[in-house]
Amino acid sequence: MRASAFFPADHAEAVNGKLYVTGGCWDRILATAIPGHHPHLSLAAVLHVNWNETDQRHAVQVEGVDEDGRQFVSSIEGQFQAGRPPGMRPGDESAIVMVFNLDGMPLRRAGVHEFVLRVDGQELARARFRAVPAEQRATTG
């Protein structure tokens, strides 16, 4: 299994196997106050499930860690199962789209934060962003 995409967005939805994204692939959050909260973000993911990994349950986990490796948001955990669509042959992959929504995400400190995507305990991707205090942006341009 592999991830071909994993990124933050202002909003995303997974509908009928398609990914709909608004304001995606950013790498900075301008925070009005730190510590504080970011009102909403979505994490969009595209997974490719091999033929031999279809028709079985897989555990998915998204963990948020800061630059010191400390968790800054509770882990998101769930399960999924990819079926075999008509016409799928041995050796083919199934694309699975997923969206993880976070409301009121805490920002306890400025700096680098990462979301880590794991399936069945194996890390598949990371999405990194930097939390920047509004007053710092004003002075650094």
Secondary structure as UniProt FT lines:
FT   STRAND          2..15
FT   TURN            16..17
FT   STRAND          18..24
FT   STRAND          28..31
FT   STRAND          36..50
FT   HELIX           51..53
FT   TURN            54..55
FT   STRAND          57..66
FT   TURN            67..68
FT   STRAND          71..81
FT   TURN            86..87
FT   TURN            90..91
FT   STRAND          93..107
FT   STRAND          111..119
FT   TURN            120..121
FT   STRAND          122..133
FT   HELIX           134..140
//
